[in-house]
């Protein structure tokens, strides 16, 4: 599904922004942006949407097993991966937003 493709693109972007020389701190001390000279992009904003879509897709495909512990854990992991990468930037406000998504 397209939601998973975009989810993994978002996760990859969150990982790349942490790589020295790729991510930019824009003089804030936190590597949160891609500086493309004409525009700066913050991949965590893209990841918010893609994570919500992937989580919705996962949960809607598991309608019959929503009460199972495995479904609960997997839904938590879907959100925890990008949330952990964002916490490493560090961007704690956005990290808390991901907790609300879950």
C-alpha positions in Angstrom: 0.0 0.0 0.0 1.1 3.5 -0.7 0.8 4.4 3.0 3.6 2.0 3.9 5.8 3.4 1.1 5.4 6.9 2.3 5.9 5.8 5.9 9.3 4.2 5.1 10.3 7.3 3.1 9.5 9.4 6.2 11.4 7.1 8.5 14.4 7.2 6.1 14.3 11.0 5.9 14.2 11.1 9.7 17.3 8.9 9.8 19.1 11.0 7.1 18.6 14.3 8.9 20.7 12.9 11.8 23.7 12.2 9.6 26.3 14.9 9.9 26.7 16.9 6.7 23.2 15.9 5.5 21.0 17.3 8.3 21.2 21.0 9.1 20.8 22.6 12.5 20.1 26.1 11.2 22.0 27.5 14.2 19.6 25.9 16.7 21.8 23.0 17.8 19.3 20.4 16.7 19.5 18.5 13.4 15.9 18.8 12.2 16.1 20.2 8.7 17.3 19.5 5.2 18.7 22.8 3.9 18.1 22.9 0.2 19.4 26.5 -0.1 16.1 27.9 -1.4 14.0 26.1 1.1 14.4 24.1 4.3 12.4 21.0 5.0 11.6 19.4 8.3 11.0 15.7 7.7 9.2 15.3 11.0 6.2 17.2 9.5 6.0 14.8 6.6 6.5 11.8 9.1 3.5 13.0 11.2 1.1 12.5 8.3 2.7 9.3 6.9 2.8 7.7 10.4 -0.9 8.5 11.0 -1.8 7.0 7.5 0.3 3.9 8.1 -1.2 3.4 11.5 -4.7 3.9 10.2 -4.0 1.4 7.4 -2.6 -1.2 9.8 -5.5 -0.9 12.3 -8.2 -0.9 9.6 -6.7 -4.1 8.2 -6.8 -5.7 11.6 -10.4 -4.9 12.5 -11.1 -8.5 13.6 -8.0 -8.6 15.9 -7.9 -5.1 17.4 -8.2 -6.5 21.0 -5.2 -8.8 20.6 -2.0 -7.9 22.3 0.1 -8.4 19.2 -1.9 -5.8 17.3 -1.5 -3.4 20.2 2.3 -3.9 20.3 2.6 -3.5 16.5 0.6 -0.3 16.5 2.9 1.0 19.2 6.0 0.1 17.2 4.7 1.8 14.1 4.7 5.1 16.0 7.7 4.4 18.2 10.2 4.1 15.3 9.8 7.7 13.9 9.2 9.0 17.5 12.6 7.6 18.6 14.3 9.2 15.6 12.7 12.5 16.3 13.7 12.4 20.0 17.3 11.9 18.8 17.2 15.2 16.9 16.2 16.4 19.7 12.7 17.7 19.1 10.7 16.9 22.2 7.5 18.9 21.2 7.2 16.8 18.0 8.0 13.6 19.9 5.0 14.3 22.2 2.9 14.9 19.1 3.7 11.4 18.0 2.6 10.0 21.4 -0.8 11.7 20.7 -1.0 10.1 17.3 -0.7 6.7 18.9 
